[in-house]
Amino acid sequence: MNRTRENTIPMPVRYLINTVLISLLVFGSTAFVNGGGVSGYITKVLMVIGINIILAVSLNVATGYLGQLPLGHAGFMAVGAYTGGIFLKAVNADQATGISYALMVIAALLLSGLLAAVFGVIIGIPALRLRGDYLAIITLGFGEIIRVVLTNIDEVLGFKLTYGASGLKRIPKITSYFNVLVCVVLTCLVIHMVMKSRHGRAILAIRENEIAAESCGVRTTYYKVMAFTLSAFFAGVAGCLYAGYLGSLQPTTFGFMKSIEILVMVVLGGMGSMFGSVLSAITLTALPEALRAFEDYRMVAYSLVLVLVMIFKPTGLMGQYDFSMSRILERFVGFTRRFGKKEG
Amino acid sequence: MAFLSTLFSQIINGLQSGSIYALVALGYSMVYGIIMLLNFAHGDIIMVGAYVVWLSMTSFGLHPLFSILLAVAVSTLLGVVIEKVAYAPLRSSPRLSLLITAIGISFLLENGFQLIFGAGAKVVPTLISGPTFQIGGASISTPALVTLGVTVVIMIGLTLLVQKTRLGRAMRAVSEDMGAAQLMGVNINTTISFTFALGSALAAVASALYLSSYAQASPTMGSMLGLKAFVAAVLGGIGSLPGAMLGGLVIGLAEALVSAAGLSVWKDGVVFAILIVVLLVRPSGLLGKPMKEKV
């Protein structure tokens, strides 16, 4: 409202403030967690929260920003999880130390993301020809097929790759609080930067009105596949972290319900709001844990909350609001200046 | 000859499960046609119906026929109540919110029933008993015959209802253009409620037919059944009644033939692969009307 030139903070200063705050958050909280500030159980919950944040924020690209409704996000997560799991087992990451360990972890994360992104392109090109609900259904179909293939591929081809229904076991546990947090920060950063760029504006234009965007020269198919692939990439990274967190994988984990779970986080937080996705991923992961004392009732309470939020706040908790540190600081700066003027 | 009789038995099995899918698919299709909602809670109505049958037969000792009628009544009521409580307030909000509400209701029913009755499967007493007929080496059980017969009768009845009655005309009008239908004096709320009631009643019938050959009720039985039926509805062309029937039969037959070929673990994969191929070649489904996009 009151964004006059004197009240805006220059860009380099903004970047500086944000970098300082984020590194404080990452290193401070890692030191706190590793120093025994919280129990092992809480650390585990924090890691799951981090993985869910990546999943929700990445789905938000396709749902909130692009305005499509993919129901197969768990499929991409599965591709990433199995790629990461098989890679980590193959290179025996648990026996490596130092730099080679770090390289293996980074390679596993990138490889999972890339393979999931390849699947994103393969599925995206045919799926994005369709619109609205049909897109939802076809991605649902692809997600289920990925699950069925993961279950049965070993039997058919005679590989020892996914170990079918009995599950991939003894994956090196590479996931720590620190690397989950770094991945969360990088995911949010990359997606934020893409969305603020020319490509991001093209994606938003497609959401607002596809035909209008097309007639203004936006290459709709290209940008749709791009957003879809971006979303798949980070789902794959989250899958790899999940594999390294759990140490064993089963195809049934990545069913239709997992996709729905992620979608619920996005919609509940508010579609198109990264802050909302983060917030609801935290809430929806922490809430069932906090309600563990009421084991029997927690899923009922969870679904009731979902229905009630949708009835009373259909745009999600945050709507399209997004958190911005600089905006808050600018308000603060503007406020003190005005206050100073009145005094003087 | 042995191969032919196996094939014939599998085709009968496929037709039987296909008719059940078709009945459930009709509910999805009608609701989608009228308010453009993928009603994820529809599969769980089947589950509720199955529990009503189980409870009324084991605890109250009702005759199978009465317990099925009771299940139909309860499901119909439930469908209408869900529409009034959860979907009606959201009629003017974004469609995704409506979808999430439907998912929420589905979770609520599944978890609620799990809380009340426990997660284990309940064995339902025999609903339909009768001899197994032998035709040239292939056997057809009475439940299979009853399923096919009931489905055919319901399909004919439903077609007459939609094509010939005043309410059916209202349904078609609302699904064509809700605003215009309202201006012509069609009561939107009654029509939507009626559609939900009809869909839920069909789901309860499907539930009884399902129980007659599988005899088990569990809180999550509706989710996969519902998903397959939903695929059937899309395959046939969502919003089209003959399409839902055709889609159901295609899915049922495809599953049976894949099982007959000894590949039953790939059953789900094949169903979704058929769906993808059909959607890519004919995005509006086998019998659906192609949608035109206007600026």
Interface residues (C-beta under 8 A of the other chain):
Chain A: T63 L69 P126 R129 L130 R131 D133 Y134 A136 I137 I138 L140 G141 F142 E144 I145 V148 V149 T151 N152 E155 I211 A212 F256 M257 I260 L263 V264 V267 L268 M271 D296 Y297 M299 V300 Y302 S303 L304 L306 V307 M310 I311 P314 T315 G316
Chain B: Y32 M36 L38 A86 P89 L90 S93 P94 L96 S97 L98 L99 I100 T101 I103 G104 I105 F107 L108 N111 G112 Q114 L115 S223 L227 F230 V231 V234 I238 V265 W266 D268 G269 F272 A273 L275 I276 L279 L280 P283 E293 V295
